[in-house]
């Protein structure tokens, strides 16, 4: 057999074996139906009810509703100071800011309190990208101290995303409405509004209220 013909046979054999292997690996397995729960307050029910809402009523949140929401978002859940959300290398780079009609606050998870940092309405600042944010009674801004994560924005984004999902699930389980909004590429105006350093970057804005 000539060399060219031999090479062609070898090539065809390799292609055939590859195709066979791919076909074998592509087999499908039909999974059982997910076991869903209709129990109010259960994780399964919250996952079923989780959705994005952009229209809010003018009903305000009580202090208890806000306290429960913020604890779920990024609160202390163990005596050693660890949180309800994961944090890469436990750097706890996330800071949560809260905007209400009476001013702007920083959530102090360890003290379980809101620290007022200004009289301005953070909802208005956050609404520059998404106007509907200002119609909600509360807006949560999730910011990451990028210096704690060595400037790795992927890690910062993962940590912020964990907080975002906690907010979504808490809202779904407790009759509240929310939506995740990107804070934008240029957050200097919001940083100035909040009076924070350049390394502390707002990543996500989440209006929270009662669905209209």
C-alpha positions in Angstrom: 0.0 0.0 0.0 1.3 3.4 -0.9 2.2 5.8 1.8 -0.5 8.3 0.7 -3.2 5.6 0.8 -2.0 4.4 4.2 -2.2 7.9 5.6 -5.7 8.3 4.2 -6.9 5.0 5.9 -5.3 6.0 9.2 -7.0 9.4 9.0 -10.4 8.0 8.2 -10.1 5.5 11.1 -9.2 8.2 13.5 -12.2 10.4 12.3 -14.5 7.4 12.6 -13.4 6.5 16.1 -13.7 10.1 17.2 -17.3 10.3 15.8 -18.2 7.0 17.5 -16.8 8.3 20.8 -18.7 11.6 20.5 -21.9 9.7 19.8 -21.4 7.4 22.7 -20.7 10.4 25.1 -23.8 12.2 23.8 -26.3 9.8 25.3 -29.1 11.4 27.3 -30.4 10.5 30.7 -33.9 11.6 31.6 -34.0 12.9 35.1 -36.8 12.5 37.6 -39.1 15.5 37.9 -37.8 18.0 40.5 -39.4 17.6 43.9 -41.1 20.9 44.4 -42.6 22.1 47.6 -45.6 24.4 48.1 -44.7 25.1 51.7 -44.5 28.8 52.3 -41.1 29.9 53.4 -39.3 26.8 52.0 -36.3 27.1 49.7 -38.1 25.1 47.0 -41.1 27.4 47.1 -38.8 30.5 47.0 -37.0 29.1 44.0 -40.3 28.6 42.2 -41.5 32.1 43.1 -38.2 33.9 42.3 -38.6 36.5 39.6 -37.6 40.0 38.6 -40.1 42.8 39.2 -39.8 46.4 38.0 -43.1 47.9 39.2 -43.6 48.7 42.8 -46.4 50.0 45.0 -46.0 53.0 47.2 -46.2 50.9 50.3 -43.1 51.3 52.6 -41.2 48.5 54.3 -41.3 48.1 58.1 -38.1 48.2 60.1 -38.6 44.4 60.7 -38.9 43.7 57.0 -35.8 45.7 56.3 -33.9 44.0 59.1 -34.8 40.6 57.9 -33.9 41.5 54.3 -30.5 42.9 55.2 -29.6 40.0 57.4 -30.5 37.6 54.6 -28.4 39.7 52.2 -25.2 39.8 54.1 -25.8 39.4 57.8 -23.9 37.6 60.6 -25.2 34.0 61.1 -22.5 32.5 63.3 -20.8 33.5 66.6 -17.5 33.7 64.8 -18.7 36.6 62.6 -19.1 34.6 59.4 -21.9 35.7 57.1 -25.1 34.4 55.4 -23.1 34.6 52.1 -19.8 33.1 51.0 -16.8 35.4 50.7 -13.6 34.4 48.9 -10.8 33.8 51.5 -13.3 35.2 54.0 -12.2 38.7 53.1 -15.8 39.9 53.6 -15.3 42.5 50.9 -19.0 43.3 50.4 -20.6 46.4 51.9 -24.3 47.0 51.5 -25.8 50.5 51.2 -29.5 51.3 51.7 -31.4 54.2 50.1 -34.7 55.3 51.6 -36.8 58.4 51.4 -35.2 59.8 54.6 -31.6 59.3 53.6 -28.8 56.9 52.7 -27.4 54.3 55.1 -24.6 51.7 55.4 -25.6 48.4 56.7 -23.5 47.4 59.8 -23.9 43.6 59.8 -22.0 43.0 63.0 -23.9 45.6 64.9 -27.2 44.8 63.1 -27.9 48.5 62.5 -28.1 51.1 59.8 -25.5 53.9 59.9 -26.7 57.0 58.3 -24.2 58.5 55.9 -26.2 61.2 54.2 -29.6 62.8 53.8 -29.6 62.4 50.0 -31.8 59.9 48.2 -29.6 57.0 46.9 -32.6 55.8 44.9 -32.3 58.9 42.7 -28.6 58.2 42.1 -29.2 54.5 41.3 -32.1 55.5 39.1 -29.8 57.2 36.6 -29.4 53.9 34.7 -32.9 52.5 35.6 -35.6 55.0 36.2 -38.0 52.6 37.9 -35.6 52.2 40.8 -36.8 55.5 42.3 -40.4 54.1 42.5 -39.4 51.5 45.1 -39.4 52.3 48.8 -35.9 50.9 49.2 -32.8 50.4 47.1 -29.9 48.2 48.1 -26.5 48.9 46.5 -24.0 46.0 46.8 -20.4 47.2 46.7 -17.1 45.3 46.8 -13.8 46.5 48.3 -11.7 45.4 45.4 -8.4 46.0 47.3 -9.3 43.1 49.7 -9.5 40.8 46.7 -6.3 42.0 45.1 -8.3 43.9 42.4 -9.7 40.6 41.0 -13.1 41.8 39.7 -14.2 38.3 38.9 -13.9 37.3 42.6 -15.6 40.5 43.6 -18.4 39.8 41.2 -18.9 36.3 42.6 -19.2 37.7 46.1 -21.6 40.4 45.1 -23.6 37.8 43.1 -24.1 35.7 46.2 -25.6 38.6 48.1 -27.8 39.4 45.1 -29.2 35.9 45.0 -29.9 35.9 48.8 -31.9 39.1 48.3 -33.9 37.5 45.5 -34.7 34.4 47.5 -35.6 36.3 50.6 -37.9 38.5 48.6 -39.5 35.6 46.9 -40.1 33.9 50.3 -41.5 36.9 52.0 -43.8 38.6 49.6 -41.4 41.3 48.4 -40.3 42.2 44.9 -36.9 43.0 43.5 -34.7 43.0 40.4 -31.0 42.9 39.9 -29.6 46.0 38.1 -26.0 46.6 37.0 -24.5 49.6 38.6 -22.6 50.5 35.5 -19.0 50.6 34.2 -18.4 54.2 35.5 -19.5 54.3 39.1 -17.5 57.5 40.1 -20.7 59.5 40.6 -22.2 56.9 42.9 -18.9 56.6 44.8 -18.9 60.4 45.3 -22.5 60.3 46.4 -21.7 57.6 49.0 -18.4 59.3 50.0 -16.4 56.1 49.5 -12.9 55.3 48.2 -12.2 54.4 44.6 -11.4 50.8 45.5 -14.9 50.3 46.9 -16.9 49.7 43.8 -20.7 49.5 43.6 -21.6 46.6 41.4 -25.3 45.8 41.8 -28.4 47.9 42.6 -31.6 46.2 43.8 -34.8 48.1 44.3 -37.0 46.3 46.9 -40.7 46.8 47.7 -44.1 45.4 47.2 -45.1 44.5 43.7 -47.6 46.8 42.1 
